[in-house]
Amino acid sequence: MKKTIISYLLIFIGALPALFAQEEYQKPSLENKDSWSMVMIPDIQNYVKWGRNQPILDLMMRWVEENIDTLNIKMVVCVGDLVQNNEKIINDYDGNQTTQQQWKAASDAFAILDGKVPYITAAGNHEYSIDRVGNRSSRYSEFFTSERNHLNQKHLVQNARNEQGQPTLENSAIELKSLNGKDYLFITVEYAPRDTIVTWAKRVVNLEQYKDHRVVFITHAFITAKDEYGASEPSWIYWEPYNIDNKIQKSSPVFLPNANNGKQVWEKIVEPASNIELVLSGHYSGEGYRIDDNAVGKSVHQVMFDAQSMGGGHRDGNGGDGWLRIMEFFPDGKTVKVKTFSPLFAISPTSQSHAWKKDVRNEFTIKFD
């Protein structure tokens, strides 16, 4: 009897390393070989504003490039804040890259995907400069044009005009047909869209040609990390011409004329539409998710993801630990698996055990009606 107990103890002790070993790293792969996937890139401003962080963004895009076939990636979506500052020529405590360098870094990162996969880059609040009364302008159209990626140009079906009256991709739509038998329209609107853009977007999604499409609606600021609609009056800041104690000075918030917050976008565009089934956004640090019925009783899944404060914080961190979202659309046309993955952690066996976020806020399943 004594010998038997000792034997069992030895077996148990021998098994301890396996019991407490970290879960073996699993490389991203499709759960169903007939699925297609979309990659969601959160706010990238903290990668581009520091020269040292820009290689992490490049690494993320190289990972997407390497996995286009493996994951059958059909679309890449960035939810905005492509840069930190649209009008900066001197360094301060909030980055060592000028506006020109920031825009170029963002542009160069997406250039990795040019000719390989279509993508949409939403325009966030940081893409805009404003005057004292809230009129906005941006260098967005200098760096993100339809011609640079022929796959964007090929599938681009709608666009509106910016505040200067120029046609740009800040408000635009890409159509992809017959993804597992379903037609998709991916439409993006600017940060705090102006009333004219709300009217444009509402009309586009209600066009007869898109009535049977599944519409994916992309905008920068929509729901918060508390799963609530952004409801404050849209505003932005005017950068003052003073650098005091290594800080470029900011004005008090300037309210944007004729602009709409997340709650208003829901009420005016998303809820009345019969075909918008998925909304993607960023802006608020963290994760958000909610489901609401639209006017015809169909479920609308609303996903927010912004990793800019991860990896050491908003100001001095590494930009966001390389986190991105992989959304696998199953061939049943109803199921979408959402997973959160970091190519930065995955690149080394030393850190691969941290490459997945497995909590319920970062790994979950969407079911379309």
N, C-alpha and C positions, 0 to 999 in steps of 0.2 A: 504493500500500500504506500509506504513511504517513498519507494522508488518511483511509483507511478506519478505521485504528486510532483516530485522533483523533475520528472520527464516533461510533464505538462508545463511547469514553470519555465524550463529551458526552451520549450517550443514557443511559449508566449513571449519570452524575452527576445528570442530570435526574430519574432514577427514585428517587434516594436518599430524598427526603422521603416518598414513598409506601411505600418499603420499611421505613422506621423510624417511620412514623406509628402512633399508637396505634389499636387496634382500634376501629372505629366503634361507638358505643353502640347497643345493641339494647333497645328497650322490651320489658318482659315480655309474652309472648304464649303461647298454647297451641300446641304443636307439632302437635296433632291437633285439629281443630275440634270433634270429638265427645267430647273429654276433659272431665273435671271436676277441680277442684283443691281442695287444702286448704292453708291457711296455718298455719305453725308459728311462734309467737311465743316467743322465748327469755326467760329470767328478766328481769323489768322493774324490779327493785328499785332499780337505780342511776339509772333515769330518774326515779322518783317521789320519791326522797329529797332531791334538789336541785331547787329551783324552776326553775333555769335549764335543767334537762334535760327537764322535763315536756313542753315543746312538741315534742321529738323523738318521744316516744311518741305524742302526738296526730297528728303527721305520719304515722307508721307506720299508725295506724288510719284516717286519712283516705285514705291510699293503698289500703288494703284496701277501704274503702267505694267508692272510685272504680273498682276493678277487679273487683267482684263479678260483673258481667256479662261483662266482657272475658275473665276467666280462669275463668268459670263456677265461682266459689268456693262450695262447699257446706258447708264447716266451717272454723272457726278454732279452733286449739288453743294455749293458753298453758301452758307446762310448769311454772309456779309461781314462787315468790318474787315475789309481787305487790307486796310492800312490803319495806322494810329492817328495820323494827322495829314490833312490834305493841303496844308500850307506852311510847312516847316522848312527852314533853311539853316537853322542853328541847332546844336545839340543842347539837351538839358537832361534832367534826372529821369525823364520818361522816354529814353531811347537815344541811340547815337546815329540814327539813320535819318537823312533828310526825306522830305516828301518824295522827291525824285527817286531816291534810293529805295524807299518803301514800295512805291508803285512798281518799280522795276523788279524788285524781289518777288512781289505777288505775281506779276506778269510772267516772269521767268519760270516760276514754279508751275503755273498752269500751262505754260508752253510745252512742258514735258508731256502733256496729254493731247496736244494739238495733233490732229490727224489720226488719233487713235480711239477717242471716245468723245461724245458730245458732253458739254458741261454748262451749268448755269452758275453765275456768280452774282448773288444778290448784292444790292447796294445798301450798306449800313449807314448809321449816323456819322461814323468816322470818315466816310468817303466824301463828306460834304464840308464846304466852307459856307458860312453865312455872313450876311451883313447885319447891321444893327437892328434891322426890322425883320430878319428871318428869311430873306431871299437867299436861295441856295445855289451853289455851283459846285462842280466836281471835275476832277481830272480823269474820272472813270473812263470816258469814251476815248481818251488818248491811248489807253493801254488795253482795253477790252473791246475789240471790234468783232463783228461777225466774220470778217474775212480771214482772221488769223487762224481759225480752226474750221476747215472746210466741212467738217461734220456738223458744226453748229450752223453754218450757212445753209447746208443741205436741208436741215430739219427746221430751220427758223420759219415760223408761219405768221407771227404777229409782233409788232413793236409799237411803242408810243414815243412821245417826245419829252425831252427833259425840260427844265424850267426855262432854258434859253431857246426853246423851240426846235432843238436839234434831235433827229431820230437817233436813239441809242438803245443799248441792251439793258439799261437800268429797269425798264419795263418792257418785257418781251415774253414770247412763248415759243416753245419747241414742241413739235409733234412727233411722237414715235408710234408707228403703227404695228399692230399684230404682235405684241409681246405676249406670248402664250395665248394668242387669239384675241387680245384686248388692245384697243387703241388708247394711247395716253397723251395728255396735254400737260406739259410742265410750264407753268406760268409764274413769273416773278414780278413783284412790284417793289418800288423804292421804299426806303425807310420812311415811316409816317406818310404814306402816300397822299398826295394832294387830291382834292376833290375831283379834278379832271382825270386823274389816274384811276380813282375809284370808279368813275363812270366808264372809263375805257375797259378796265378789267371785268366789270360786271357785264358789259356788253359782249366782250370776247367769250366768256365762259357760257353765255347764253346763245351764242350763234348756233344755228341749226346744225351746222357741220360737226359740232362737238357734243351734241346732246347725248350721244351714247359713249363718249370717251370717259375714262377715269381721269379726273383732273387732279394734279399734284400742285398745290399752291405754295409758293415760296415767298416769304418776306422776312425781313430782319428781326423786327420786334413784334411779337404777337402774344404768346403766353409766357408767364413767369416761372421761376423755379418752385413756386407754390401752386402751380397748375391753375393760375388765375389769369384772366385777360389783362394785359397792360391797359390801365384805364386813366393814367395821368395825361394831362394836356401835352402833346408833343412839343419838345423844345430841343435846342442845341446851343452851343456856346460860340462866342466870338473870341478868337485868339487875340489878346491884347499885344501891342508891340513893345513888351517889356519882359526882360528875363531877370528875375530877382531871386538871388540865392539859388541859382541853377534851376529855376522853375519858370517856364514860359507862363505868363499870367493869362487867366481865363476870365471872361466876363461872367456875370450872373446869367442864368438860363434865359435864352431868348425864345419866345414862343413862335412856332412856325405857323404862318398863316395858311388857312384852308387845308390843314393837315389832319390825318386820322390816326388814332391810336389803335391798339390791338382789339379792344372791345368794339370800336366802330367798324373796323375791317371785318370782324365777324358778322356784325349786324347788317352791314351794307353790301358785302360781297359774298362771304362764305355761306352764311345761313340761308339766304334766299336761293342759292344755286342748287340745282338737283344733281350735279355731277362732280362737285368738289368733294373728294373723299379722304384726302390726306393734306395736311398743312405742315410745313417744315419751317422752323425759325431758330434764332439764336438770341444774341444780345444780353440776356440775363444769365449770369454765371451759374452753371449747374445743369440740372436736367428737369424737364417738365413733360407732362403727358396728360391729356384729357380727351374724353369722348363726349360729343354732343350730337343730338339729332338736328338735321337741317329742316328746312321748311316742308320737305316732302317726307320726313320721317326716316331719312337714311343717316346712318352713323357717319360722323366726320372725325377722323383720328388726327389729333394735333400733337406734334412732337417738337419739343424744344431741346437743343443741346448746345452748350457753350462751355468749352474746356479752358478758356483763356486764363482762368485763375488757378488752374491745376499746374502742377510742376513748379511750385515755388511762389505762386502769387502773380497778381496782375502786373506789378511794376518791375520786379527783379527776377522773376522766374525764367523758365526755359521756353515759355510760350504756350504750354498746354500739354506737355508729356507725349505729344504725338497722337493723342486720342482722335479717333474718327468712328463713324458708325457704318456698319455693313447691314444693309436691308435686303434680305433674300425674299423675292417674290415667287411663291410656289406655283406650279402649273395648274393648281385648282382655281386660280384667279381670285382667291379670297384670303389666303394666308400669307402673312409677311412676318418673318422672323427678324427682329432687331437685335443686333449685337454690337458691343462697344469694344474696340480693339486698338492697340497701340503698336504700330510698326517700329517705333523707337525702342520699346521694351523687347519686342520680338526679335530684334536683330542679333541679340547676344544670348547664348545659353545661360549666362549669369543672371539675366533679368527676365527671361522668358516666362517665368512663373507669374509675373505681374502684367502680362500682355493683354489680359482680358478683364473687363469689369463684369462680374457675375451677379451683382445684386439686382433686385427687381426693377430698379429705376433705369438700369442700363442693359438688361437683357430681358426681352419680353416679346409677346406675340400679338400681332394685330390681325383682326378678322374683319374683312370687309363684308358688308351685307350681301 
